[in-house]
Amino acid sequence: MKPRAFVVHRDPWHKGEHSMKIADRELQFAIPHDVFSTLRIDEGTILLLKHLPESPPAKVLDLGCGYGALGLPVAALHPKSKVKLVDRDLLAVEWARRNAVKNDLQGVEVEGSLGFDQVEDRDYDWILCNVPARIGKPFMVHLFKEGARRLNRGGELRVIVIRDLVPVIREISRETGMELKECAVGPRHSVFSLSAPEEANHALDEEVSGLYLRDMVQVSGIEFERPFDLGGDDPKRLKSSLPLLLDALPRQEIPDRILCVRSGYGILPVLFKIKWPDSSILAFDRDLLGLKYGARNSERILGEGMVKFAGGWFFPETIPVTAEFDLIVIEISSSSGMAVAAEELSAALARTSKGGRVLGVCLDKVWREWIQPLIRREGLPARALASREGFTVFSAENRD
């Protein structure tokens, strides 16, 4: 018999609601935890909405759409236009799709894409982007070059950047010869535009995931490629959290099937495969950049096909309840909220085989304020294994 499901929030990701007045409409946005601009609609987005290109568009691309705060107002302003929203974060994609339905916006398509990977069309009138602050210069160059290739004659690419990136944009303009015009300035942001080139160049670009490469990091003697702008990878994780988790791995039994949740750029699934070469390992993440680099690192270190990778906006909604694992490893996200942590632990226990276990790591504060009360309230068969340098690793077993 499987452990019973916890009583959790019916929509554990839901954080709140924002609204925006656009033309004669009031748009409503449902906001999830742990995406960009949850406290309020970003002022850079608002600045860009006030300085859109003048010519009415027939086709628009919002690159890096988040929960839809830029692309959906554009769709409301231009109801006859086709508007495509893409983001590499599949949680943001899910909420942008929900918000399009919530506001009854027609002609809107929402899809997961790492940059332009899933954007096949090359006939956009507008391409809009709120550029992430930590994306790195190489990808920014690619954004302008590849964006220009996808514009109709007379089309325009417009981006909003924080003030710290303005010198980088000007440097890119000088180095590449692209005419990047600063067309609006706010207290903390600037809007830049790039017009479609006179001569269209629709040649396909080469594989671009390497443009995200930040540096190499070493864990347990293995070097991993680390990309720019991947959340949840601060120095404390590399220095303290991951070593604590690795020290707590089973020493005697060899798990046959392993699920690694929040696999990032592949550190844990690769190390698990090295430790247990005969085990079947599935790595899950919601960020397409993490999945891309997880696969890159796995193939480079282990060889092709040694670890399987799966993406989705939430693993309890993506990994079938009938799938069973002997070991499920979860790094609990403090930014996702207590309800998400409870739902994840419930789903993990429901997917463990008899005698299997869930191994989790979290901040000490999360252990005290979230996990321990959950253990007491639900009778969860869990216990702390070790605490060190601000983190706690814990185990929950399926004894049925």
Secondary structure, 3 states (H helix, E strand, C coil): CCCCCCCCCCCCCEEEEEEEEECCEEEEEEEECCCCCCCCCCHHHHHHHHCCCCCCCCEEEEECCCCCCCHHHHHHHCCCCEEEEEECEHHHHHHHHHHHHHCCCCCEEEEECCCCCCCCCCCEEEEEEECCCCCCHHHHHHHHHHHHHCEEEEEEEEEEEEHHHHHHHHHHHHHHCCCCEEEEECCCEEEEEEECCCCCCCCCCCCCHHHHEEEEEEECCEEEEEECCCCCCCHHHHHHHHHHHHHCCCCCCCCCEEEEECCCCCHHHHHHHHHCCCCEEEEEECEHHHHHHHHHHHHHHCCCCCCEEEECCCHHHHCCCCCCEEEEEEECCCCCCHHHHHHHHHHHHHCEEEEEEEEEEEEHHHHHHHHHHHHHHHCCCEEEEEEECCEEEEEEECCC
